[in-house]
Each structure stands twice: as structure tokens, then as C-alpha cells.
């Protein structure tokens, strides 16, 4: 495990439907960030507001068999960067709102969003397994996507599985999340990197305004970096991933040890 | 269920060991508050920093057989108020850091803190069951005590069981909680009333500074009322308990319905 890493969060506004353009920008910005880890927003290769499932399917990317995903792997390899980004993932006749972690050696892990927001339910298939922690030399990485933030169970599960850094590609339209992530960091003692997009999309009967203000929080809830609400930004922090192993609050409290799971059974049902 | 109620949070600083004095103040302040519900801080009948378990035992109150608890019931009855307050609870040879909900009809429900903070572990027995929701005419009430806030499982369980209002007697010395309760309110869509004490206690080798800033938050995370950090305060809000039944975020999201408990199994172990 590296002692210290440079973790960046790259907020930008994709042009809807321009997958090639977005991938080019991902390459350009990742190169510029010169970081061990970069996190991009949700659905950054495509834009957010699909007219229907068919349109989403046409802009989706097959992880194992597409030039687009091969290009993304190439970016991680060429820039020696762990790359996290959201994209519409095609898998047979299914399409997921997914996040990839691509390592500099080209290894890929995928998380498929399990809790879909609003009309995403009409576009995507819901994810089919719980998010997993990926062990890397820059720390144990957990991914969650946008709306997952409101379910404390997700970040908690990742942290219990040893995550140091929660990478959180987002396309936020509500105003709660950035504030609430303070709790996610401190209740779990983890770094959280919420990478949001900004800008406006109007492709259906409604206009969506994304809220920017991407942020990096420490395990103690310190705001290490924050972007503005309406512009391209590369924000970063030099962090020590192992800081997230320390769950000590007082001489007598390790707050993960203090949990009493025998009383948490209610969480297993709706 | 009443449509609207007046909920108050009464922040004060007890004199250590003066149980009679504290109960008198509880009577005086509850009368003054003229509310349907009042919440007092944790361990408000005794003060916080016991020298040892023996001292705590000597200041503890037996719910079923003591003049002190009979007096507290009398206050609820006389003032027609639902009273929530923290106290050291004696039960045989055990002593718990407990919170009572006493109804105007004299009915009593107790929650015994299950997650103890710091030296409380040397003083108290840990609670022996999960907190429960109590159905009343002023809403479904859940109680959690101070440090319980850092375990999202507690507030979540209460909300899933239908709590409208989370009453949260506290003696906070750290600075995280008031900020983090924003997440507790919005992730669960519940009212939260964090009643903290203020002031300094120095009874052992350390000095404790309590942080005040008691607060009432709406299910949407709106700060309805907040006390200062260093003075007696009665803060209140006129709230509609049934607002907490509404878990709708968008036309397609009821965020409790959206939970995927099949993926939350990790929470059942440490």
C-alpha cells in the first residue's frame, strides 16, 4: 500500500452523445491531472438524459468487446492512473448505469448501480450485485454511484469490507448530497470523492441542472478540496489511504468494533 | 395522529449530583415550554462524568420503584406533555444510560443506550435490546442517545419501523454530530430532535466541554430551530408528524421502497 497518493476529481460537462469527444477529454484531463487516482462523473462518456432505452443502448459500451472501452483502458495504462468513471454499460440485451475502476495495468472492475434515480428506472436495468471493494496498491477502493449516497447501507458495507476510498461518480440534481457526504465520511472513517458534473441538459420535456461542487472529504469529514458549481475543475488532495484504517475515536472506542449487529436485523427487510 | 404539534428541545446544564434540583428544573422548564413534546439532554437528572460505577449507581433511578421517577411521571401528567429525557437507570444490580419517553397518561417507555462512549463503558451496562418505536397520538417516536448517531443503523431501523420523530438526548463533546444529523434526517425522511447539554464538567483527571447547539431538523433536512452553544434555551418547532410518512423523492422514487436489502447483508456482521 502506498503511503501517500494524489487523488483527483475531475468535474466536467460532457456533450450529450459525443462518446469519442468525451473519451478524448478524459485522456486530456487525466494526463493533465498527473495523479495516482482520478474520478470522473457518472455517465461521463454519454451524458445523462436519454430519450429512451434504445437511445441509451446505442450509446452504451461493452466492457469486453468495444473500441471505446479499449480506449479507456489505454488511457489508464498510458497515464499510469487508476481511473474511475461512469458510463452506460451494455451486457447482452441489458444496459446498466455503471462505474468502472481501471488500473494502470489494464485490470477492470465494474459496479452496476443498484438503486436507480427517477427516469433511470425506465432506461437502465438495476444492478445485480452489491458493490465490492477492490484492493489496489493505492488503497482499497469502493465505488458507489450518485443516488446510492442516500442509502447509508451502501457506503457502510464498503467501509466494513475495508474500503479506504469511496469513489462516487455522480450526476446530482438535488442539493442534499454534498452536505450529507460529511456523514458518510465520518460515520465510516473513509475518504469520499464525489465527482459531480455541472451544466444543463434539456433533451425531453424537462430541463436538468446539475449541481457541480465536486468534493473530496477526509475520514474525519474535513473538506480537502471542492469545485465550484459551474465550471470545469480538476481538484485534488494528497491523501494517506491507510488513515482510513483508523477507526479509533477515543481510547475506548473503535467505532466499527462498537457496532452491535445483533440489533441491526431490521435493515434486512424493507 | 395529531395534525400539528409543538415540539420543544430544552437545553440546559445540570448541576452534577443534584437530582432533586434537576427534576425541579425539568418541571419548571416543561411548564414554561407549553409543548406537546419536550426533549431534554442525556443524563440530565445526574450530570455526566461519574467518578466510578458506584457513584453512578448512587445517583441512578429505578423506573418502577422510586420517588424520583414518580415525580417525572407527575410532570408529564401535570403539564400534559410527552417528556423525553436521559437518566442513569438502575435495574437490579445493573445500571444503564437510558432515555425515557413518558406520556401525559403516565405510560413509560425506556431505551437503554446500546453503544457506549468512552468511559461510559466503565460505568454503565450496555443496553440489551434494539431501540423501539412507540406509537403515540403525537406521532411515532424513536429514541436514540448521543453517540448512537454515528451508527446509521440505529436511526435507519427506527425510521423503517415507522418513526416520525427521532428524539436524541445527548451530551456531545465532539463537533461532528450536529452536522451529521442532517444526513440522518434526509436519508430517513424523519424529524430529528438532538437535545444537547452545554457547560463544563471536571470531576476526574479530564475536563469535558459540552457543545450545546441543540437542534430540530425536518425530514428534508431543514434546520427548524437551533440553540446557541453556551446557554439555557428552549427551542421549538410546530411540526406535522405525518410529513415523515412521505418518502417520495421523485415520481418514480419512494426511497424506502427503493432499498435493496438483499445487498445489505454485510451490515449483519462486524
Interface residues (C-beta under 8 A of the other chain):
Chain A: X114 X115 X116 X117 X118 X119 X121 X122 X126 X129 X130 X147 X150 X151 X152 X153 X154 X156 X157 X160 X161 X174 X176 X179 X180 X182 X183 X184 X186 X187 X221 X249 X250 X251 X252 X253 X255 X256 X257 X258 X259 X260 X261 X263 X264 X265 X266 X267 X268 X269 X270
Chain B: X114 X115 X116 X117 X118 X119 X121 X122 X126 X129 X130 X147 X150 X151 X152 X153 X156 X157 X160 X161 X174 X176 X179 X180 X182 X183 X184 X186 X187 X221 X249 X250 X251 X252 X253 X255 X256 X257 X258 X259 X260 X261 X263 X264 X265 X266 X267 X268 X269 X270
